[in-house]
Amino acid sequence: MLSAISGIYLKFITSALLVIAAITLSSCGTTETLPPPPARDIDTPIERTYDFDEEAVINRLSEAIQFATVSVEDTTLIDFSIYDEFIEFVKESYPLINEQLELTILGGYSMLYKWEGTNPDLKPAIFIGHYDVVPAEESSRMLWTYPPFSGEIAEGFVWGRGALDDKGGLMSIVEAFEELLAQGFEPERTFYLALNHDEEIGGLSGAGSIARYLEEQGVELEFLVDEGLPIAEEIIDGIDFPLAMIGVAKKGAVNIELYYRHEGGHSSMPPRLSVVSVLGRALTELSENPMPGEYSGLIRDTFRPVIPYMSWGQRLAFNNPWLFKGLIERRMSDNPATNAALRTTAGKTIFEAGIKENVLPTEGRAVINFRIHPNDTVDDVVEYVRRTIDNEDIEIRVMPRMRNPSPVSSTSHPAYRALQSTIEENFSRSVVVPSLFVAGSDSRHFHNLTNNMYRFRPIRATHDDRARLHGIDERIRIYNYLEMVQFHMEFIKNTSGNL
Ligand SMILES: [Zn+2]
């Protein structure tokens, strides 16, 4: 996940699903809820269908975590020799991939493998992930149970920075490639596998170079699979089965600065309006008049598969949005997580004015971090700000590094359906829901190559697990990692032929 822009780590709580249970209605209904899917505890692994060397697989993940491939914004502070060592580790640890697949290094340290398919008529597909990680701050290191780059294997987990984001996801795909090669599997479709090195700081050099390289080669991709959403447990009160959330769209982002200049003066004889009060009023207008959000499109698709398992009151509302849409939208707006899925949000992040207690400032600025819903664009946001603050004396400045939201990928594309069926076969207790991903990731660089982007890792994540992402004691369940290898082997097989 891109920490620089996203700031807070909503990757695993993107969904609008946190507060369905909070939506209570006083209407009556008579139909029964569907029984939940067969129960399985989070600590009960799925049945394994492949016989690979589990210990070696786990040891390699542990080793991958031990390379402190830490991304920071100021790239002069990065020790790239560790990245070179990581590349060597991948080359040595996965001999079949390196003997049989074509490797291209792009952007200095990102690895692109090409597994040539037997049928040139099929469009290639790509798996992308990143091996860079966010730092583990010195100040919090003593809070880790095991050092963040130890890759400790203990208590049923592999511990360390990157276990969830994204070395766990990425290396499970590398393992799947190696294991399929060991089995002599020959895909009909060409598969690419990208190990990107700078996702946490925007991915321009890594994923950006890979996307440009593929475009130059005239490649058109059938689909792309990236990091993103997990198999989330404990995400809705009262729904005790996991939701396998496939990110089919990603929010955009733009920072807008409001700048205001005004005569200053002594605070003993203040003019009626000051810099602070003018900017303060503008921010209040924006808070009281958020951009519109509607219970329709993707957010409705997210809820639809879960409706049969809701209580009768909730079902009544969600099955009759023509009547209850307004109520649903109001309840969703009250909760930050559902609100983020419903509309473009405005986080007021910076306010600067004034230098001394008794001096009126002559200028001030406020910065608002907008996360743009797929229904809106950067231009819509600027227009909304202009209209809402309704003050021509305030300068509206669009700050650099903006991005529009992604298109919404189709849930009827065969790759989505293959993802869904592979999830259902392997994680039979899960209900698959198409979801909006509110954080950033490398898939943003690939929009010229395919419309079919699915952001999903089969990581089982409880509420507690989600808090560890970019946090302290990041770790992945050993059995879950083995499941992920199996899942990716099956997904590759399921999508290797004509879809
Ligand atoms: Zn990530």
Residues whose N, C-alpha, C, O or C-beta is under 5 A from the ligand:
A	BS01	ZN	M1 D165 D166 E227
